[in-house]
């Protein structure tokens, strides 16, 4: 489940999107989550399949709103065809 498109966001939940591809998922104990690390790929490569408005631009100053609608496991149409979906 992707990051919500609006409303209040949580650093822990954004980290969950990177860890288990689910903003509301369970990932166990999480500590030392920072906006800079999330925004610059410190917890996984930023998925560039997302529209540029739906992913962090990796440049300071970082904002949580850059993550609205971010989907860490989003795939492009070619990848979906290769998977047979």
C-alpha positions as a Python dict, from the first residue, in 0.01 Angstrom:
ca = {
    (1, 'X'): (0, 0, 0),
    (2, 'X'): (147, 333, -107),
    (3, 'X'): (191, 643, 107),
    (4, 'X'): (-138, 837, 131),
    (5, 'X'): (-193, 1120, -118),
    (6, 'X'): (-283, 1373, 151),
    (7, 'X'): (-306, 1423, 524),
    (8, 'X'): (-58, 1372, 804),
    (9, 'X'): (241, 1145, 733),
    (10, 'X'): (464, 948, 968),
    (11, 'X'): (840, 894, 925),
    (12, 'X'): (802, 544, 1068),
    (13, 'X'): (527, 462, 820),
    (14, 'X'): (726, 599, 526),
    (15, 'X'): (1009, 373, 644),
    (16, 'X'): (762, 82, 642),
    (17, 'X'): (685, 159, 277),
    (18, 'X'): (1056, 112, 203),
    (19, 'X'): (1089, -198, 422),
    (20, 'X'): (777, -402, 347),
    (21, 'X'): (618, -202, 62),
    (22, 'X'): (326, -115, 285),
    (23, 'X'): (281, 222, 455),
    (24, 'X'): (63, 56, 720),
    (25, 'X'): (257, -270, 735),
    (26, 'X'): (446, -434, 1020),
    (27, 'X'): (823, -418, 1017),
    (28, 'X'): (910, -484, 1380),
    (29, 'X'): (1118, -248, 1588),
    (30, 'X'): (1230, 63, 1400),
    (31, 'X'): (1471, 326, 1526),
    (32, 'X'): (1691, 602, 1389),
    (33, 'X'): (1463, 700, 1103),
    (34, 'X'): (1544, 1040, 960),
    (35, 'X'): (1391, 1243, 681),
    (36, 'X'): (1728, 1297, 512),
    (37, 'X'): (1800, 922, 501),
    (38, 'X'): (1454, 848, 363),
    (39, 'X'): (1477, 1127, 106),
    (40, 'X'): (1821, 1036, -24),
    (41, 'X'): (1787, 659, -52),
    (42, 'X'): (1939, 563, 283),
    (43, 'X'): (1675, 292, 331),
    (44, 'X'): (1656, 180, -32),
    (45, 'X'): (1682, 328, -377),
    (46, 'X'): (1407, 580, -449),
    (47, 'X'): (1171, 418, -700),
    (48, 'X'): (1187, 644, -1007),
    (49, 'X'): (883, 475, -1166),
    (50, 'X'): (672, 705, -949),
    (51, 'X'): (583, 1039, -1107),
    (52, 'X'): (833, 1307, -1003),
    (53, 'X'): (557, 1470, -797),
    (54, 'X'): (515, 1141, -603),
    (55, 'X'): (872, 1083, -490),
    (56, 'X'): (1135, 1281, -299),
    (57, 'X'): (1359, 1497, -517),
    (58, 'X'): (1659, 1399, -300),
    (59, 'X'): (1762, 1765, -260),
    (60, 'X'): (1765, 1967, 60),
    (61, 'X'): (1558, 2102, 211),
    (62, 'X'): (1367, 1775, 246),
    (63, 'X'): (991, 1772, 309),
    (64, 'X'): (765, 1486, 413),
    (65, 'X'): (508, 1606, 159),
    (66, 'X'): (747, 1489, -117),
    (67, 'X'): (638, 1135, -25),
    (68, 'X'): (266, 1186, -93),
    (69, 'X'): (151, 891, -313),
    (70, 'X'): (499, 734, -314),
    (71, 'X'): (480, 361, -391),
    (72, 'X'): (809, 184, -327),
    (73, 'X'): (713, -126, -525),
    (74, 'X'): (549, 53, -818),
    (75, 'X'): (641, -100, -1152),
    (76, 'X'): (628, 41, -1500),
    (77, 'X'): (416, -112, -1776),
    (78, 'X'): (710, -297, -1933),
    (79, 'X'): (797, -466, -1604),
    (80, 'X'): (433, -566, -1557),
    (81, 'X'): (424, -721, -1907),
    (82, 'X'): (740, -919, -1832),
    (83, 'X'): (577, -1053, -1515),
    (84, 'X'): (269, -1152, -1712),
    (85, 'X'): (29, -923, -1528),
}
